[in-house]
Amino acid sequence: MKLSRLALLASVLPLAAHAAGNDPLELSPTIITRATELKNPAPASVAVITRQQIDASASNDLLDLLRGQAGLQIRDSMGDGNRAMPSLRGFGENSTNNTLVLVDGRRLNQPTLAGPDLNSVPLANIERIEIIRGAGTVLYGDQAVGGVINIITRTPRQNEAYLEASRGSHDLEAYRGHVNQQLGAGFSLYASGETRNSDNYRDHNDGNYSSAFARLRHDHANGHLLYEYQTVDDELLYPNALSRAQRHIDRQFSDSQAWFDSKIQVHRFALEQRLNDTWSLNFDYSDSDQDGVGSWGPGSEFSQDTRIETFSPRLTGRFDNRLGRAEWLLGHDHITSDYENRAAWSDTLSRQTLRDWYTQFSQTFHDDLTLTLGYRASEVDDDNHGLDLEHRDREGSTSIGLSWQIERNLRAFIKREDVLRWANVDENAFTAPDVVFLKPQTGDSWETGIEWKDARQRYQATLYRLALDNELMYDPFATGPYSPWSDGANINLDKTLRKGLLLEGERQLSGALSIGGQYSFTDAEYRAGSFQGKQVPWVSRHSASAHLAYQILPGLRGYLETLYTGKRYYSGDDSNEQGQAGSYTLFNAALRYDYRQFDARLRLNNLTGKRYDGFASKTSRYPAAEENIQLSVGYRF
């Protein structure tokens, strides 16, 4: 049975009819950070997922949390969630490098076509998640085209230890834990670890994942400094795609022999120092070393080695003047990426260096109007050592925005920003024979919105327009780099245009019951070239979600969620001639129980066993899991 979008949004209202009360809902302020907190109101469409909301949802991973957010769609290229990517502002096949994911300001995005490892951030470590919908080039730099997902981790202030075990569908077995210890004299130690093994839904899709994280932190009167270390070991069998006929016979079948094993080590050093009553200094340095080996089948073995070194100092000033409060941020990003891919058919050895200087100034007038101005100067050096080729390019990006506090509970904003994405080392290494280096992806973003909120509720409506030139994309039908008859290359597309509307709301009906929902309209199309007027593949024009959280008994909370994804053209169908993948609605439910130091979570995804594809092209399908259940039990010492 198919549900209309209006039915979906109304599906939880009968349950809400029994609720009444005056207990306030404490909503988080919309604070945008880049490991540097900005105090003045931001002219942007922002959603904040708080720690309280994470606990209420009883989610098992980041994807559970992100799926129902306004304007955000998930591209699951395997169907099992292991390599799924969030997409903001209507990006389908090329979402990986157009949505920036940060952890405490550190980039998770790769300088290759591989997406950020969302599994590397355990939910237990997260304090809140800020989702900035819309361009963020000036503050965040490369890849912040459709938006930014900024994950802020927890900093416990008291000693604690926690252990958790999970079992679930497809022979899932997981163990997690963390410990925080105050060492005295301002020093503290936080450490966490996780190991997870699962057969996953498809055949030949076994996954073995383990990670360990440690942070040594020192807090003092004028700031803090810290050192972090993380190691990740990820082993995964790739089930590969099925034809429509194969999927009809057996959705779980796989005759693949593909696999990939990776090991990641990350070192990070950061400090925050208040210099005086006006100025504060932030400094971040991180070094990530990623080694991987894999195979697409016998005789197609390959190895990859990626190292990313990031240096990012920032200076922030806050002061009052005759007009009101002012805030001035100055920063520098220096990112060096070395990438090596060795295989029987080709070797790639490349380096890319990004050097950016940026500034943002905001001025508040009479406490109700804030003007924000920003500029970023970006420079890239590309070195293809294998072909002995070098390239340098420069771009400048500006932003201007207004935030108007119309009255105590009502705020409006408007913003215009240039957007920029450089071709990464993977893209420049695999182009058509007549292309040496790809052009940068540029464009402009407009957005406006209005938000009403008080202690019990929040409602927001946002309109946006994103126009791009030279959008970067992989074309499976382009002439490849190694021979005239080989298919597939990275290209610059003709002009594209994305427009959309976001409607969202959250209300605390009583101390025991809260509801929320969202509707997103996304129009992504080509505006020039042979596909002018056609829709960008694998982007749903309509999506919606609704959720309900209810305090059933003291210590026992329930959570219900519905997710609607509308029709979309198949990946690679730029001419829109192959029909559309059908729409579908998923139902999820969860229970969470807390008793003294004990807690338990039961999460059931896809309650009705809906059969759908996590990803699909004109000729291939990646079936997603049907009913999925996970039980987690934890104890806090």
N, C-alpha and C positions, 0 to 999 in steps of 0.2 A: 504494500500500500504506500503510495506516495503522499507526502505532506506538502501543502502549499507553504510559502514563506510566512504568510500571516498566521497560519495554523501553528507553525513552529514557534513563532514568537509568543503566541497565546497559550502554548501547551502547558505552561506552569501556572497560569493565572488562577485556575480553579483551586489549586492548593493554597494559593496566597489568600483566598477569600476568608480563611479561618483565622487570619493573623490580625492582631492589633496591638498597640502599645506605643510607648514613648521613649524607649531606650535608644540613645543616640548611636549613630555609626560614625566612628572616627576614620575619616578618609585621609589618606596620605597627601601631603602637598605635592604639586607637580614640580619637582626639582630635577633639572637636567644636570648631570654631572659627567665629567670625563676624568674621574679621580680628582677632580677639582669642583667643589660645590659652588654653584652659581645661585645667588640669592634673588636677584631681580626676576620678575615674571618673564617667562619665555614666550615668544610669539610662535607657538608650535602646538600641534595636536599630540598630546602625551597621554599614555596610559601607564599606570603604576600597579604592578602586582605585588601586594604586600606579603609579609611573612604569614600573617593571619589568613590571607586568601590561599596561600600555598598549602597551609595545614588543612583548611576547610575542604579543599578539593581532593585531598588524599591522593594527589598525583604521584606517579612513579618516576616521571622524568620531565625534562623541559618541554618536550613536544606535547604532553598532556596539558600543560599550562598554556601553551601558545596557540593551540588549534582554534580556540573559540574567541580570539582577540579580533577586534574590528579591523578590517583592512588587511588582515594577515592570512595568507594561504600557504599550504604546505606542499612542497614538491618532494615526494617520496620515490626516488628513482629505483628503489629495490622492492618497495612494498612492505618491508619489515620494520621500518623506522630507524634502522641502523645508520643510514646515510641521508636521512631526510633533511630538507633545508626549508627554513621559513622564507616567505616572499612578501615584501611590502610594496604597495603601489603598482601591482599588476605585472610583475615579472614572472614568466613561466619557466622555460627551459634554461634561461640564463640568470636565474635568481641567485645562484651561489655567490657571485661577486657584486651584486647590487644591493644587498642588505648586509650592513656591517654588524658584527657581533663582538661585544667587548665584555671582559671580566675585570672589574675595578679599573677600567680604562685601558687594559691590555687587549690588543687585537687577537681574536681567535681565527679570523679569516686568514686564508693561505695565499701565497703569491702564485698559486697554481689554480687549476680548475677543481681541485678538491675543496670541499666545503669545510667550515669550522666544525670541530669535534664537540657537539653539544653534550655528549656523554661525559666529557671531562669535567663537568661542573655538577657534583652531586647536589640534589635539592636540599639536603641537610645543611649545606654550606652557604645557602643563599639567604640574604636578608630581604632583598626586594629586587624587582626587575622593572626597569624603565624602558618603555617602548616609545621611541620618538618616531612618529609617522611623518614621513616627508624628508626632503633633502637636508643633509647635515654636512655638506662639503666643507664649509668654513671652519666649523668646530672640530670635525672628526676626520676630514681628509678623504683619501681614496676609498672607493667602494660604498660610501654613505649616500647612495643615490636614492633608493626607495625609502630608506629609514635606517634607524639604529636600534639595536637591542642591547641595552647596557645592563649587565648583571652585577649587582653589588653584593659582595659576600659578607658574612656575619663576623663580628668581632666581639665574642663573648667577654663579659667583664667579671665573670666568676668561674671558679673551678667546676668542671663538669666532665663526665664521660658518658658515652652513649654507644650501645651496640644494637644492631638490627639484623634480622634474618628474613629472607623473602623466598616464597615458593610460588610458582605460577604455571600458566599454560605453556605447552611446548617444552616441558622439562626445565623450566626456568628455576635456577637456584642462585641466590645472591646473598652476600654478607657485606654489611657496611658498619662503619663506626667512626667516632671522632672523640678527641679528648682536648680539653683546654685547661691549662695550668698557669696560674699566676706565679711567677718566679720571684717577685719582689723587686724593689728599686725601679719600678716601671716596666719591667720585662715580663712578657707572657709568651707562652708556646701553645700553638694550635696545630693539631695533626689529625688527618682523616685518611681513611682507606676504604676501598671497595673492590670486591671481586664478583663477577657475574658470568654465569655460563647458561647458554640456552641453545636448543635445537632450532628455535624460531619456526615460523609457520611453514615455509617452503622446505622441500628436500634440498640437500646440499646447501644449507644456510646456517650451519652451526656457528655460534659466536662465543668467544672466550675473551673477557675484558677484565682488566685489573688496573687500578690506579692508586697512587699514594701521594699525599700532599702534606707539606709542613710549612709553618710560618713562625718565624721568630720576630717579635715586635717589641719595640721600646717606646713608651709614651712618656712625654715630659711636658712641662708647663707650656711650651710654645709649639708643640706639634708632636710628630712621631716619625720613626723610621722603621723599616721592616725588610726582612729577607724571606723569600718564598722559594720553595723547590717542589716541582711536581714531576712524576714519572708515570707514563701510561704505556700499557702493553695491550694491543688490540689485534686479535686474530679473528678473521671472518671469512667464511666460504660464501662465494657469490652464486646465487641460484640462476642469474641471468633471465632473459625474457622468455615468454611463451608466445607461440602463435595463438590466434583465436581458436583454432581447432584443438590445439593441445590444452588450452585453458578450459575448454568445454568438457574435455574428457577427464582431466585431473588438474585442479587449480594448484595443487602442491607439488606437482611433478617438476623435476629438473634433471637434465642430462649434462649439466655444466661440470667442468673440472676447474673453474676459476677460483682463485683465492688471493688474499692479501693479508700480510702480517706487518704491523708497524710498531715501532717503539719511539716514544717521544720523551724528551727531557727538557724541562723549562726551568731556568733560573730567573728570578726577578728581584730587583732591589728598588725600593721606593722610599721617599721621604716627603714630609710636609713640614714646613718651618714658617712660623709667623715671624716676619722680620720686624714689624712695628705695628702700630694701630691701623695702618692703612694697607700695607703690602704683605702678601704671603707667597712663599715659593713652594712649588711642587716639582719633584724630579722622579722620573721613572726610567729604569733601564731593564731590559729583558733580553734573554738569549734562549732561543728555542732550537733544538736539534732533533730532527725527525728522520728516522731511517726506516725504509720499507722494502720488502721483497714480495713478489707476487707472480701470478701466471694467469693467462687467459685460456690455458690448455697446454698439452704437451708441445714443447718446442717454442713456446711464446713466453718464456720466463723473462722477468725484468726486475730491476732494482731502482729505488729512488732514494735520494738524499736531499733534504731541504733544511737549510739553516737560516733563521731569521733573527737579526739583531736590531733592536729598537732603542732609541735614545730620545727622550721626550721631556725637556724642562718647560715649566710654565710659571708665569708670574701674574698674580691677581691682586688688583687694588680695589678697595672699596672706600668711598668717601662721600661726604655730603657737600653740596654746593648750594648756590642760591636757588637753583631750579628744583632740587630734591636729592635723591640718592643716585649715586653713579657707581658703575662697576666696569673695570677695564681688565681684560684678559689678554696677555701676550704669550705666545707659545712657539715652540719649534719641534718638528717631528723629523727624525732622521732614521730611515728604515732601510736596511741592507738585506737583500734576500739572495741566497745562493741556491741554485737548483740543479741537480744532476739526475738524469734518467738514462739508464743503460739497458739496452735490449738488443736482441739479435738483428732487428731490422733498422735500428737507428740509435744514436747516442745524442743526448741533449745536455749541454753544459752552459748555463746562463747565470748572469748576475743582474739584478735590478736594484738601483739605489734611488730612493725617494727622499728629497729634501724640501721640506715645507716650512714656511714662516706664516703665522696667522695671528690675527688680532680681532677681538670683539669688544665693542663698547656699548653699554646700555645706560640710558639716562631716564630716570623717573621724574615725571612732572606732576606735582601736587598729589602724589601718592595714588593716582588713578590711571595715568597714561605713561607707558614705558616705550621709548624708542630704542631699537637695537640695530647697530650697524656692524658689519663684519667684512673682513677681507683675508684671503689666503693666497699666497704666492707659492705655486707648486713647480717643482723641477724633477725630471726623471732622467736617469742614465740607464740605458739598456745595453748590455754587453752579451752578445752571442759568441761565446768562446769557440764553440764547435765550428762556426762558419767565419770566425774572425771578423765580426761585424759589430759596430758601435753606433749608438743613436742617442741624442739628447733632445729633450723637448721641454717647453715651459708653458704654463697656463696660469691665469689669474681668475679667482672666483670672488664674487661679492654677495652680500646678503643685506637685506633691510627688512625690518619688521616692526609692527606696532602691536602692543598689548594694552587693551583698555578695560579697566575695572569699572564697568558701567554703574554698578551698585555693589553692595557687599557680597551678594551671592552670584552676580552675573558678570562674566568676562567675555570679551570678544578679541579676536586677533586676526592679523593679516600679515603675510610674509612672502617675499620674493627672494629666490636664491639661485645662483649659478650652480650647476652640478658638474662633477668631473669623475671619470674613472679611467685609469691607465690600463692598457692591455698588460696582462701579467706575463711572467716568463713562459708559462705553458702555452698561452695563446700566441705569443710572438714566435715560438719555436715550431708552430704547426700552421703555416699559412699557405695560400696558393702560390704557385711558382713565381708569379710576377709581383708578389708583395714581399718586401723585406721586413718592415716593421708596420704594425697596424696603427691607425690614427687613434688618438684619445677619444673617448666617448664624452661628449659635452652636451649641454642643454640648459634649460631654465625651468624652475619649479615655482608655481604659485599655489598658495593655499590660504584659506580663510575659515574661521570657525567661531562658534559661540558655545559657551559652557555655563551651566547653572549648577551650583552645588551648595549644600549646607552640611551640617553634621550627620544627616540621615540619608542623603541621596546625592546623586550626581548624574547630569545629562549633558551630552555633547553632540553637536552636529558639525561636520567638517566637509568642505568642498576643496578639491585640488585639481591642478592641471600640470602635467609633467611632459614637456616636449624635449625630445632627444635627437641629436645629430650623431651619425657614425656609431650607432649602438653596436657594441661588441657581442658577437654571437658565433656559435659553432654551426656550420651548415654541412649536414651529412652528404649533400649532393654536389658540393663544390669540388673542383679539381684539387687533389691533395698535393703535398709538397714533394713527394718522392718520385712520382711518375705521372705522365699525362692521363693514364687510365685509372689512377687511384682516386677514391671518393673520400670527401670529408676534409674540411679546412676551417680555420677560424677566419671570420670576415668582419668588415664593417657594414652594417645594414643601412638601408635607406632610412629616411626620417621616420620616427615613431611618435605617437601621442597617446598619453594615458590621462584619463579624466575619471573622477569618481566622487562618491558621496559616502560618508560614514555617519551612521546614527547609532548611538549607544546610551545605555542608562543603567544605573545601579541604585537600588533602594533598600533600606533596612526597614522592613514592615513592622518588626517588633524586636525585642531582645533575642528572640529565638529564630526568627525567619528573615532571610534576605533573598532578593531576586535580582536578576540582571539579564540584559540581552543586548544584541547588536545586529544591525543590518548593514551590509556593504554592497555598493554598486561600483563595478570596475569596468571601464570601457578602455581597452587597450587595442590600438589599431596602427597599421602602417599608414603614413600620410604622404608617401612618395614612392616612386618606383613601380615595378610590375605588380606588386601586391597592394597598391594604394586602395584604402578603404576596407581592407580585409582585417579580421581580428587576429591579434597575436595568439598563437596556439597555447594551450594548456593554462589558460587564465579564465576563471569563472566570472561571468558578468554579475552574478548574484550569489551572495553567501550570507549566512545568518547563524546565530547561535542564541541559546537561552540557558540560564542555569538557576538553580534554587539550592540554597543552603539552609538546613533546619536543625535546630537543637532538639533532638528527640527526647533525650533524658539527660540528666546531669552527667557530663563526660562523654556522651554519645551524640555524634553529629552525622547527619546524612547529607548527601550531595547528589543532585540530579542534573544532567546536562544533555542538551540536544544540539547537534551540529548539522547544518545544511550546507551542501556544496552544489552549486548549479552546474548546468551543462557547460562544456568547453570543447574546443576543437582539439584534435589529437596532436601530440607533439610532432613537429615537422610538417604539418599540414598548413603551410603559409597561405595557400590559395583557397583554403576553407572548402575543399571539394569532397572530403571524406566523411561528412556527417560529424556528429558530436558525441563525445562520451556522455552518458546519461547522468542526470542529477541523482543525489542520494542523501539520505538523512541517517545519522548515527545517534544512538542513545547510549549514554554512559551513566554509571551510578557508582557511588562510593559510600563507605561507612568509615568513621574514625572514632576510636574509643580511647579515652585517656583516664587512667586511674592511678593516682599518686605518681610513682616513677615508671609506670608501665603504660605503653601505648600500642595500639594495633590499627592497621589500615587494610581495608578490603576494597579493591578497585576492580570494577567490571566494565570493560570497554566493548562497544558494539554488542549491546545486550541482545538485539534481535538477530544477530548473525548475518547482517547485511553483507552481500557479496558485491565488492566493488574493486576497482583497480587503483592502487596507489600511484601508478604512473602508466601511461599508455602512449604509444606512437601509432602511426598509420598501419604498421604491420606487426607490432609486438605489444604484449601486455605484461604488467607486473602485478599479479593479484595481491591484494592486501589481506591481512588476517581477518578471520571471522570472530566469533566470541573469544574474548581474552580476559583472563582473570588473574589477579595477583594478590596474595596475602602477605603482609609484612608485620612483624612483631618486634617491638623494641623495648629496651630498658635503659633508664637514665640513672646513673650513679651519682 
